[in-house]
Amino acid sequence: MPRPAQQSTSHLLILCACPDQTTAQNIANQLVDRAMAACVSILPGLTSIYQWQGKRETAQEHLLLIKTTDIAYPALEQAVTELHPYELPEVIAVPITQGLNGYLQWIEQQTATKINR
């Protein structure tokens, strides 16, 4: 029988588009190494179409799916801002309202290892 999902507002999925694989890999490694994220998935092949400084732009990007917590978010946002080459990087936090209890606990454990020290 499947386990029931746990409701939580302390877990976040962060979306962040990067200009290339190298940047995406660097940011992902830094966030995990610093315990700001439990896991970062990199999705290549993203096409973004947007308005920037009065003109329409099209960019091929890599999307980061960053799993973290509310507590780790401020440090994570600062790190992404410092590591990202864009003047205004995409950093969008989406609350994770349900998920496998063990996985959500793992996110908490991974992000708490250095943040709470």
C-alpha positions as CSV (number, residue, x, y, z in Angstrom):
1,M,0.0,0.0,0.0
2,P,1.4,3.4,-0.9
3,R,2.5,5.7,1.9
4,P,0.5,8.9,2.4
5,A,2.1,12.1,1.2
6,Q,3.0,14.7,3.9
7,Q,1.8,18.2,3.6
8,S,4.4,20.9,4.2
9,T,5.1,24.5,3.5
10,S,8.8,24.4,4.5
11,H,10.0,22.7,1.3
12,L,10.6,24.6,-1.9
13,L,11.3,23.9,-5.5
14,I,13.4,26.7,-7.0
15,L,13.5,27.3,-10.8
16,C,16.6,28.9,-12.2
17,A,17.5,29.1,-15.9
18,C,21.2,29.1,-16.8
19,P,22.9,30.1,-20.1
20,D,24.9,26.9,-20.5
21,Q,25.8,23.5,-19.0
22,T,29.0,24.8,-17.3
23,T,27.2,27.5,-15.4
24,A,24.3,25.2,-14.5
25,Q,26.8,22.5,-13.2
26,N,28.8,25.1,-11.2
27,I,25.7,26.5,-9.5
28,A,24.3,23.1,-8.8
29,N,27.6,21.8,-7.3
30,Q,28.0,25.0,-5.1
31,L,24.5,24.8,-3.8
32,V,24.8,21.1,-2.9
33,D,28.3,21.4,-1.5
34,R,27.2,24.3,0.7
35,A,24.1,22.4,1.9
36,M,21.8,25.0,0.5
37,A,20.1,22.4,-1.6
38,A,19.5,18.7,-1.1
39,C,19.4,18.0,-4.9
40,V,19.7,20.0,-8.1
41,S,18.4,18.5,-11.3
42,I,19.7,20.0,-14.6
43,L,17.3,20.0,-17.6
44,P,19.1,20.9,-20.9
45,G,17.3,22.1,-24.0
46,L,15.2,24.9,-22.6
47,T,14.2,27.7,-25.0
48,S,13.3,30.9,-23.3
49,I,11.6,33.8,-25.1
50,Y,11.3,37.0,-23.1
51,Q,11.5,40.8,-23.2
52,W,14.7,42.4,-21.9
53,Q,15.6,46.0,-22.1
54,G,12.9,46.8,-24.6
55,K,13.5,44.0,-27.1
56,R,12.4,40.4,-27.5
57,E,15.1,37.8,-26.8
58,T,15.4,34.1,-27.4
59,A,17.9,32.0,-25.5
60,Q,18.8,28.4,-25.3
61,E,19.2,27.6,-21.6
62,H,19.5,24.9,-18.9
63,L,16.9,24.8,-16.2
64,L,17.9,24.0,-12.6
65,L,15.3,22.3,-10.4
66,I,16.6,23.0,-6.9
67,K,15.1,21.2,-3.9
68,T,15.5,23.1,-0.6
69,T,13.8,24.5,2.4
70,D,12.5,27.9,3.6
71,I,15.3,28.1,6.1
72,A,18.0,27.6,3.4
73,Y,16.3,29.9,0.8
74,P,17.9,33.3,1.8
75,A,21.5,31.9,1.6
76,L,20.6,30.0,-1.6
77,E,19.2,33.2,-3.3
78,Q,22.3,35.1,-2.4
79,A,24.6,32.4,-3.7
80,V,22.7,32.1,-7.0
81,T,22.8,35.9,-7.4
82,E,26.6,35.9,-6.8
83,L,27.4,32.8,-9.0
84,H,25.0,33.5,-11.9
85,P,26.3,35.5,-14.9
86,Y,22.9,37.1,-15.7
87,E,22.3,40.7,-14.5
88,L,18.9,39.5,-13.3
89,P,18.8,35.7,-12.8
90,E,15.6,33.8,-12.7
91,V,15.0,32.6,-9.1
92,I,11.4,31.4,-8.5
93,A,10.4,29.6,-5.4
94,V,7.5,27.2,-5.6
95,P,6.2,25.7,-2.4
96,I,6.1,21.9,-2.2
97,T,2.8,21.2,-0.6
98,Q,2.9,17.5,-0.8
99,G,5.5,14.8,-1.3
100,L,6.9,11.5,-0.1
101,N,7.5,11.9,3.6
102,G,10.9,10.3,3.5
103,Y,12.0,12.4,0.6
104,L,10.9,15.6,2.3
105,Q,12.7,14.6,5.5
106,W,15.8,13.9,3.4
107,I,15.6,17.5,2.0
108,E,15.5,18.9,5.5
109,Q,18.4,16.7,6.7
110,Q,20.6,17.7,3.7
111,T,20.0,21.4,4.0
112,A,20.2,21.5,7.8
113,T,23.7,19.9,7.9
114,K,25.6,23.2,7.5
115,I,22.9,25.9,7.8
116,N,22.2,25.1,11.4
117,R,25.8,24.9,12.5
